[in-house]
Amino acid sequence: MTGALALPARSETDWSRRLGRSARLLLGPEDQPRWARPTLLAIAAVAAVLYAWGIGAQTPHLYYSAAARSMSMSWHNFFYAAFDPDATISIDKLPGAIWIQALSVRIFGPHLWAYLLPQIVEGVLTVLVLYRAVRRLSGPYAAIVAAAVAAVAPAAVALNRGNISDTLLILLLVLAADQAAAAIVSGRVRPLLYCGLCVGLGFQAKMVQAWLIVPALAAAVLIAAPKSGLRQRIKGLAGFGVLAVVVSLSWMTVVSLLPAAHRPYVDGSHDNSLFDQVFVYNGASRTNDGFGIGAANFVTGGDGGGYRAALVLGPDNRFDHVFGGGGGREAGWLVPLALICLLALAWAARRRPRTDHETAGLTLWGGWLVIHVAVFLFIGTVNPYYLAVLIPSVAALIGMGANAFRQSNGRSVRVGGLLAVAATAAYGWWLSGSAPGWVRLALIVVAAVCVVAAIRVHDTLATVLLLVAALAAPTAAAVSVVVDGYGPLDTPYESARARQITQGFMAASIDEARKLNADLAKSPGRPPYPLVTYTTALASPFVLVSGRQVPSIGGFTGAAPVPTTAEVARMIDSGAVGIVLLTVANDERLTWVRQHCRELPGQGDGSAVLAYNCARH
């Protein structure tokens, strides 16, 4: 265009300068497309709504919430991860994630939403950090797709609506991956030290599970870091490893060196050892065919079978750990598609140079996914919310695959992408077998329309249509989680039996705890400990609603050797105990209570919890 109406061209720098700082914050750096930052913020907003919707009515995990309330009551309890207000026994895991919940309760008060708020924030931060990590190696388009997939994945939505430690673990692992990507891009060692710090902090949140991604991080750096020499890459990884181990073991070591008489007994151990708790109780024992489920002892009357059948994925059908049943409905929706993307991208990258960023991304995210899928298929028992750790790697690989599909003009790539998405949509329809009929019909229609339309168009529009087809089923499942008021113990479209435990039992436990606490407060001659329970799991709702000491026997599973039979007898004989709540278990401490206290009338033979009056008056 020429003449008087012609406008001078403005550079990107001039445009950004004229808009000002607030607009640059909204639109992002100049080296990114203008649509990237607004789209990312919109995705983060959707994630926040999904995670926070109904927070006021959501019931938090009773055990972790009770521990967070006790830890919020004093810095002594906070540091030692005390389960109960008097700090007689610790929680049965490392306290990294519970520390943050305890701080929230200390700041905002013991409102139920205060226990859930940190996980909402952590979940949204995970989406934002994942975008940055993927963008470093694969560009903004792949990163936006990854952020969108991660935000609406049913496993992530369910997990981030509760107060399970895995939310913080996943955020820290994504931060570690981001710093590994930064080290690969820059060739500098410092990001590897930050990476080691994040892995160590992840260990504080979820113990040995944080170490599972170390091989993927190390392989990505060794294979794809800039040409600085193998020795320098190994040296950088050595610093990463040392810092990760030191940070991982720091709190355990400090607490272990302090006098045992001044700290709570370490639950999950037989000799008051944090190392036994972490590496045996929470480590080696989880690989067998049926580790103890403490809550099951009072949910189902002692054997835990009903709890395990309803909520826990056991060893009888390992396919359901990831790909079918509860595991599939939780996180399996897009795992096959991510594995297809991994294989296809790895084949395409076979002739690229070692330092290619796409190769680094495949090594990092592909290693993350393959390691975790292998572990979950191998171990005997899996809680479905464990599977949320798959989501960042699944999202990243699908983002990389979508970007490659968008850029390719090859007929074989287009046909392969169409077939992969069609198979993914069919798989999602199969996983949605328990969904309402109209939902399954809508999934078929949406997938069919999108796949057929994608055949007729090209490039970005075709990619978007295929993404809609692939994401339809998991997005519908995620929405169902929100609509049904589900949390991390739930899976989409779960059975009525599972819903009775996760929704009915948890909420009823809080209501019953409030009523019993009120009744005990009115009783005459109130002893120092109006209530004692078998297991800290049974004590949880009472500590949560009252903030008062509820002595417990045996820790979370009942296996902890504290208090001893003699200590239980001494406490009762001194008149310090009112009511004792027991479950059916073979424990000499319970036998003593049954022999020396009066069973309260009105309890049926099938009662899961039995009450005994041990008051001496």
C-alpha positions in Angstrom: 0.0 0.0 0.0 1.4 3.4 -0.9 0.4 7.1 -0.7 -1.0 9.1 2.2 -2.9 6.3 3.7 0.2 4.0 4.0 1.0 3.2 7.7 4.6 2.6 8.8 5.5 -0.9 9.9 6.1 -1.2 13.6 8.6 -3.7 15.0 7.6 -6.2 17.7 9.8 -4.2 20.1 7.9 -0.9 19.4 4.6 -2.7 19.8 5.5 -4.2 23.1 7.0 -1.0 24.4 3.8 1.0 23.6 1.6 -1.5 25.3 3.4 -1.2 28.6 4.4 -3.6 31.4 0.9 -4.9 32.2 0.2 -5.9 28.6 3.6 -7.6 28.3 2.7 -9.5 31.5 -0.5 -10.7 29.8 1.0 -11.4 26.4 4.3 -12.8 27.5 7.8 -12.5 26.2 8.4 -11.2 22.7 9.9 -14.5 21.6 6.6 -16.3 22.1 3.5 -16.0 19.9 1.0 -13.4 21.1 -1.7 -16.1 21.7 0.5 -18.3 23.9 0.3 -16.4 27.3 -3.4 -15.5 27.1 -4.2 -19.1 26.2 -2.1 -20.4 29.0 -3.8 -18.1 31.5 -7.2 -19.3 30.3 -6.2 -22.9 30.7 -5.0 -22.2 34.2 -8.3 -20.4 35.0 -10.2 -23.5 33.8 -8.0 -25.7 36.0 -8.6 -23.5 39.0 -12.3 -23.7 38.6 -12.2 -27.5 38.2 -10.1 -28.0 41.2 -11.8 -25.4 43.5 -15.5 -26.0 42.5 -17.5 -27.0 45.6 -14.5 -26.6 47.9 -16.8 -25.6 50.8 -18.6 -28.9 50.6 -15.7 -31.2 49.9 -14.6 -33.5 52.7 -10.8 -33.6 53.1 -8.8 -36.8 53.8 -9.5 -37.4 57.5 -6.1 -38.7 58.5 -4.0 -36.0 56.8 -6.3 -33.3 57.9 -6.2 -34.4 61.5 -2.4 -34.5 61.3 -2.3 -31.0 59.7 -4.5 -29.6 62.5 -2.2 -31.1 65.2 0.9 -29.9 63.4 -0.6 -26.4 63.2 -1.0 -26.2 67.0 2.7 -25.8 67.9 6.1 -25.6 66.2 7.2 -28.7 68.1 4.3 -30.7 66.6 5.0 -29.0 63.2 8.7 -30.0 63.1 8.2 -33.5 64.3 5.2 -34.3 62.1 3.0 -35.2 65.1 -0.3 -36.8 64.4 -2.0 -35.9 67.7 -2.0 -32.7 69.6 0.1 -34.2 72.5 2.7 -35.5 69.9 2.8 -39.0 71.2 3.0 -40.5 67.7 4.0 -39.2 64.2 2.2 -39.6 60.9 3.3 -42.6 59.0 4.9 -40.7 56.1 7.3 -37.8 55.7 5.6 -34.5 56.3 6.6 -32.3 53.4 3.1 -31.9 52.0 1.4 -31.9 55.4 3.6 -29.0 56.5 2.1 -26.8 53.8 -1.5 -27.8 54.9 -0.6 -27.1 58.5 0.6 -23.6 57.6 -2.6 -23.0 55.8 -4.6 -24.1 58.9 -2.4 -22.0 61.1 -3.0 -18.9 58.9 -6.7 -19.4 58.1 -8.0 -21.5 60.9 -9.3 -25.1 61.0 -11.9 -24.7 58.2 -12.3 -27.7 56.0 -11.4 -25.5 52.9 -8.1 -24.5 54.5 -6.9 -28.1 54.2 -7.7 -28.1 50.5 -6.5 -24.7 49.4 -2.8 -25.6 49.1 -3.5 -28.4 46.7 -5.6 -26.2 44.4 -2.7 -23.7 44.2 -0.2 -26.5 43.7 -2.3 -28.0 40.9 -2.6 -24.8 39.0 1.1 -24.1 39.4 1.8 -27.6 38.0 0.0 -26.6 34.8 2.0 -23.4 34.4 5.3 -25.0 35.1 4.6 -27.9 32.7 4.0 -25.4 30.0 7.4 -23.8 30.6 9.2 -27.2 30.8 7.7 -28.4 27.5 8.2 -25.1 25.8 11.9 -25.1 26.5 12.4 -28.2 24.4 9.5 -28.4 22.1 8.1 -24.9 21.6 4.9 -23.1 22.6 2.4 -25.1 20.5 3.4 -28.4 22.1 3.5 -26.7 25.5 0.0 -25.3 25.2 -1.4 -28.7 24.3 0.4 -30.2 27.2 -1.0 -27.7 29.6 -4.5 -28.2 28.3 -4.2 -32.0 28.6 -2.8 -31.8 32.1 -5.4 -29.3 33.3 -8.4 -31.5 32.4 -7.1 -35.0 33.0 -9.5 -36.8 35.4 -6.6 -38.0 37.7 -5.3 -34.4 38.1 -8.8 -33.0 38.7 -9.7 -35.6 41.3 -6.3 -35.4 43.1 -6.2 -31.6 43.3 -9.6 -31.5 44.9 -8.3 -33.1 48.0 -5.3 -33.0 50.3 -3.2 -35.9 49.3 0.6 -35.5 49.2 0.9 -36.5 45.6 -0.2 -33.0 44.4 3.0 -31.4 45.9 5.1 -34.3 44.7 3.9 -33.8 41.1 4.6 -30.1 41.2 8.1 -30.6 42.4 8.8 -33.3 39.9 7.6 -31.0 37.1 9.9 -28.3 38.5 12.7 -30.8 38.4 12.0 -31.7 34.8 11.8 -27.9 34.0 15.3 -27.4 35.4 16.7 -30.4 33.6 15.3 -28.9 30.4 17.0 -25.6 31.3 20.3 -27.4 31.8 20.0 -29.1 28.4 19.1 -25.9 26.6 21.8 -23.7 28.3 24.5 -26.2 28.9 25.0 -24.8 32.4 25.4 -26.8 35.6 23.4 -24.6 38.0 19.9 -25.7 36.7 21.0 -29.3 37.5 21.5 -28.3 41.2 18.0 -26.8 41.3 16.8 -30.0 39.7 18.4 -32.0 42.5 16.9 -29.7 45.1 13.4 -30.2 43.6 13.9 -34.0 43.6 15.0 -33.9 47.3 12.0 -31.8 48.2 9.8 -34.2 46.3 11.2 -36.9 48.5 10.0 -35.0 51.6 6.5 -35.0 50.1 6.2 -38.6 48.9 9.5 -40.4 49.8 11.0 -43.0 47.4 8.5 -42.3 44.6 10.3 -39.0 44.0 13.4 -40.9 42.9 11.6 -42.8 40.1 12.2 -40.0 37.6 16.0 -39.7 38.3 16.9 -42.2 35.5 14.8 -40.2 33.0 16.4 -36.9 34.1 19.9 -38.3 34.0 19.5 -39.9 30.6 18.1 -36.7 29.1 21.1 -34.7 30.3 23.7 -37.4 29.3 22.2 -37.9 25.9 21.1 -34.5 24.8 23.1 -31.8 26.7 25.3 -29.5 24.6 28.6 -30.8 23.4 30.5 -29.9 26.5 32.1 -33.3 27.0 30.9 -36.4 28.7 33.1 -35.7 31.7 31.4 -32.4 32.3 27.9 -33.8 31.9 28.7 -36.6 34.4 30.2 -34.0 36.8 27.0 -31.9 36.6 24.9 -35.0 37.2 27.1 -36.0 40.2 26.3 -32.6 41.8 22.6 -33.1 41.0 22.7 -36.6 42.7 24.5 -35.5 45.8 22.2 -32.5 46.4 19.1 -34.7 45.7 20.3 -37.3 48.3 21.3 -34.7 50.9 18.0 -32.9 50.7 16.0 -36.1 50.7 17.6 -37.5 53.8 18.2 -34.2 55.7 15.1 -34.1 57.9 15.1 -37.8 58.6 18.8 -37.6 59.7 18.3 -34.6 61.9 15.2 -36.0 63.6 17.0 -39.4 64.1 19.9 -37.7 65.8 17.6 -36.0 68.4 16.7 -37.8 71.6 13.8 -40.2 71.1 12.3 -39.2 74.4 11.6 -35.6 73.2 9.8 -36.6 70.0 6.8 -38.6 68.9 7.1 -42.3 68.2 7.7 -42.9 64.5 4.6 -44.5 63.1 5.1 -47.2 60.5 8.2 -48.6 62.2 8.8 -51.3 64.8 11.9 -49.6 66.3 11.1 -45.9 66.2 13.1 -45.4 63.1 12.3 -43.0 60.3 14.5 -45.0 57.9 12.5 -48.1 58.6 9.3 -46.1 58.1 10.4 -44.7 54.7 12.3 -47.5 53.1 10.5 -50.5 54.5 6.9 -49.6 55.5 6.5 -47.0 52.7 9.0 -48.6 50.3 9.7 -52.3 50.1 6.4 -53.4 51.6 4.5 -51.6 48.9 5.8 -53.9 46.3 4.1 -57.0 47.7 0.6 -58.2 46.9 -1.3 -56.5 49.7 0.2 -53.9 52.0 -1.9 -52.9 55.0 -4.7 -50.4 54.6 -5.2 -48.8 58.0 -8.5 -47.2 57.2 -9.9 -50.5 56.1 -9.7 -51.8 59.6 -12.6 -49.7 60.7 -14.4 -49.1 57.3 -15.1 -52.8 56.8 -14.8 -54.4 60.1 -11.2 -55.4 60.3 -10.1 -57.4 57.3 -10.0 -54.5 54.9 -11.3 -56.7 52.0 -14.3 -54.5 51.2 -12.2 -51.3 51.2 -9.6 -52.9 49.0 -12.2 -54.3 46.6 -13.9 -50.9 46.3 -11.0 -48.5 46.3 -7.7 -50.2 45.9 -6.3 -51.9 42.8 -4.9 -55.2 43.9 -2.7 -57.9 42.4 -5.4 -60.0 40.8 -5.7 -57.9 37.6 -2.6 -55.8 37.0 -4.1 -54.5 33.7 -6.5 -52.5 35.8 -3.6 -50.8 37.6 -3.3 -48.5 34.6 -5.4 -49.4 31.5 -8.7 -50.8 32.7 -11.1 -50.7 35.7 -10.4 -48.0 38.3 -6.9 -47.3 37.1 -8.1 -46.7 33.5 -10.9 -44.5 34.6 -8.5 -42.5 36.7 -5.5 -42.0 34.4 -5.5 -44.5 31.6 -7.5 -42.5 29.1 -4.6 -41.1 27.2 -1.7 -43.4 28.2 -1.9 -45.5 25.0 -2.0 -42.4 22.8 1.1 -41.0 24.7 2.9 -44.3 24.1 2.0 -44.2 20.4 3.4 -40.6 20.2 6.5 -41.7 22.0 7.2 -44.5 19.5 6.3 -42.4 16.4 8.4 -39.5 17.5 11.4 -41.7 18.5 11.3 -43.2 15.0 11.2 -39.8 13.4 14.1 -38.6 15.6 16.4 -41.6 14.9 18.6 -39.6 12.5 18.7 -36.4 14.4 21.8 -35.2 16.2 22.4 -36.2 19.8 21.8 -32.6 21.1 18.4 -32.2 19.3 15.9 -30.7 21.8 13.1 -33.0 20.6 15.4 -36.0 21.4 15.9 -34.6 24.9 12.1 -34.1 25.4 11.4 -37.7 24.3 14.1 -39.0 26.7 12.8 -37.0 29.6 9.0 -37.4 29.2 9.2 -40.8 27.6 11.4 -42.1 30.4 9.1 -40.6 33.0 6.1 -42.4 31.5 7.7 -45.8 30.8 9.2 -46.0 34.3 6.0 -45.2 36.1 3.8 -47.4 34.0 6.3 -50.3 34.6 6.3 -49.7 38.3 2.5 -49.5 38.6 2.1 -52.7 36.6 4.7 -54.5 38.8 3.7 -53.6 42.3 1.0 -55.6 44.0 -1.3 -52.8 45.2 -2.0 -49.4 43.8 -4.2 -46.6 45.1 -5.8 -44.9 42.0 -4.6 -41.5 43.0 -1.0 -42.7 42.6 -1.6 -42.6 38.9 -1.8 -38.9 38.7 1.9 -38.8 38.5 1.6 -40.1 34.9 -0.3 -37.0 33.7 2.7 -34.6 33.1 4.5 -37.1 30.9 1.3 -38.1 29.1 0.5 -34.4 28.5 4.0 -33.6 27.3 4.2 -36.5 24.8 0.7 -35.7 23.4 1.7 -32.1 23.0 4.9 -33.1 21.1 2.9 -35.5 19.0 0.3 -32.8 18.1 3.0 -30.4 17.2 4.7 -32.9 14.9 1.3 -33.8 13.3 0.6 -30.1 12.7 3.9 -29.6 10.9 3.9 -32.8 8.8 2.6 -33.0 5.3 3.3 -36.7 4.9 0.3 -39.0 4.1 1.5 -41.7 6.4 1.7 -39.3 9.4 -1.8 -38.0 8.7 -3.3 -41.5 8.4 -1.4 -42.7 11.5 -2.6 -39.7 13.5 -6.2 -40.3 12.4 -6.1 -44.0 13.3 -4.4 -43.3 16.7 -7.0 -40.7 17.7 -9.9 -42.9 16.5 -8.6 -45.8 18.6 -8.1 -43.4 21.6 -11.8 -42.3 21.2 -13.0 -45.9 21.1 -10.9 -46.7 24.1 -12.3 -43.7 26.0 -15.8 -44.9 25.1 -15.0 -48.3 26.5 -13.6 -46.8 29.7 -16.8 -44.8 30.1 -18.9 -48.0 30.3 -20.4 -46.9 33.7 -21.3 -43.4 32.4 -24.9 -42.4 31.7 -26.0 -43.6 28.2 -26.4 -40.1 26.8 -22.8 -39.3 27.8 -21.5 -42.3 25.9 -23.7 -41.4 22.9 -22.4 -37.8 22.9 -18.8 -39.1 23.0 -19.4 -41.2 19.9 -20.9 -38.3 18.0 -18.2 -35.8 19.0 -15.4 -38.1 18.1 -16.9 -39.2 14.8 -17.6 -35.6 13.7 -14.2 -34.4 14.7 -12.3 -37.3 13.0 -14.3 -37.0 9.8 -13.9 -33.2 9.7 -10.1 -33.6 10.3 -9.8 -35.7 7.2 -11.0 -32.7 5.1 -8.8 -30.0 6.6 -5.1 -29.6 7.2 -2.5 -28.2 9.6 -3.6 -26.5 12.8 -7.3 -27.0 12.4 -7.0 -30.7 11.8 -4.8 -31.0 14.8 -7.3 -29.1 17.0 -10.2 -31.3 15.8 -8.2 -34.5 16.6 -7.3 -33.2 20.0 -11.0 -32.5 20.7 -11.9 -36.1 19.7 -9.1 -37.6 21.9 -9.9 -35.4 24.9 -13.7 -35.7 24.8 -13.9 -38.8 27.0 -11.4 -37.8 29.7 -12.8 -34.3 29.8 -16.3 -35.6 30.3 -14.9 -37.8 33.1 -13.2 -34.9 34.7 -16.4 -32.8 34.6 -18.3 -35.7 36.2 -15.7 -35.7 39.0 -16.6 -32.0 39.7 -20.4 -32.4 39.3 -20.4 -35.5 41.6 -18.3 -33.7 44.2 -15.6 -36.3 44.0 -12.0 -36.1 45.4 -8.7 -38.0 45.3 -10.1 -41.2 46.6 -12.7 -41.4 43.9 -12.6 -42.5 40.3 -15.0 -41.2 37.6 -18.2 -43.2 37.2 -17.3 -45.3 40.3 -19.5 -47.9 41.8 -22.1 -47.1 44.5 -20.0 -49.2 47.0 -16.9 -47.1 46.4 -19.0 -43.9 46.6 -20.4 -45.1 50.0 -16.9 -45.3 51.4 -15.3 -42.2 49.9 -18.3 -39.9 50.2 -20.8 -41.3 52.7 -18.3 -42.7 55.2 -15.9 -39.8 55.3 -18.7 -37.2 55.7 -20.6 -39.3 58.2 -17.4 -39.8 60.3 -17.1 -36.0 60.7 -20.8 -35.7 61.7 -20.5 -38.6 64.2 -17.3 -37.3 65.6 -18.9 -34.0 66.3 -21.9 -35.6 68.0 -19.8 -37.9 70.2 -17.4 -35.1 71.2 -20.4 -33.1 72.2 -21.9 -36.0 74.3 -18.5 -36.7 76.0 -18.2 -33.0 76.9 -21.5 -33.1 78.7 -20.8 -36.4 80.6 -20.2 -36.0 84.4 -16.8 -36.8 85.9 -15.0 -36.3 82.6 -11.7 -38.1 82.6 -8.5 -36.6 81.1 -9.0 -38.7 78.0 -12.7 -39.1 77.3 -11.9 -41.1 74.1 -9.2 -43.6 73.1 -9.2 -45.4 69.8 -7.6 -48.3 68.1 -5.5 -46.9 65.3 -4.8 -43.2 64.5 -7.1 -43.7 61.4 -10.1 -44.2 63.7 -8.9 -41.2 65.9 -8.7 -38.9 62.8 -12.2 -37.5 62.7 -12.2 -36.8 66.4 -8.9 -34.9 66.3 -10.0 -33.1 63.2 -13.2 -31.7 64.6 -12.1 -31.0 68.1 -8.4 -30.3 68.1 -8.1 -32.2 71.4 -5.9 -35.1 72.3 -7.3 -38.6 71.4 -4.8 -41.2 72.4 -4.6 -44.1 69.9 -3.3 -47.6 70.0 -1.1 -49.0 67.3 -0.6 -46.1 64.9 -2.3 -46.0 61.4 -2.5 -49.8 60.8 -2.5 -51.0 64.4 0.9 -52.6 64.1 2.9 -49.9 65.9 4.1 -51.2 69.3 2.9 -48.1 71.2 1.4 -47.9 73.6 2.2 -51.3 75.2 -0.3 -53.5 76.9 1.1 -52.4 80.3 0.8 -48.7 79.3 -2.8 -49.2 78.2 -3.6 -51.0 81.4 -1.9 -48.3 83.5 -3.8 -45.5 81.7 -7.2 -47.2 82.2 -6.6 -48.3 85.8 -5.6 -44.7 86.7 -9.1 -43.5 85.7 -7.7 -41.4 82.8 -9.8 -43.1 80.1 -13.5 -42.9 79.3 -14.6 -44.6 76.1 -12.4 -46.9 74.0 -13.3 -47.5 70.3 -12.0 -50.8 69.0 -12.2 -52.8 65.8 -12.0 -56.5 65.2 -8.3 -57.3 65.3 -5.9 -59.8 66.9 -4.1 -57.6 69.3 -3.3 -58.3 73.0 -3.9 -54.7 73.9 -7.5 -55.0 72.6 -7.9 -58.3 74.4 -7.0 -56.5 77.7 -9.5 -53.8 77.0 -12.3 -56.2 76.2 -11.6 -58.2 79.4 -11.4 -55.2 81.8 -13.9 -52.7 80.3 -17.7 -52.9 79.7 -19.0 -53.2 76.2 -21.7 -50.6 75.6 -25.1 -52.0 74.8 -27.0 -51.6 71.6 -24.1 -52.7 69.2 -24.9 -55.3 66.6 -22.8 -58.4 65.9 -21.7 -56.9 62.6 -20.6 -53.6 63.9 -17.2 -52.5 62.4 -16.5 -50.4 65.5 -17.2 -51.5 69.1 -17.3 -49.1 72.0 -16.2 -50.0 75.6 -16.7 -48.0 78.7 -13.4 -48.0 80.7 -14.3 -45.2 83.2 -13.5 -46.1 86.8 -16.3 -44.6 88.8 
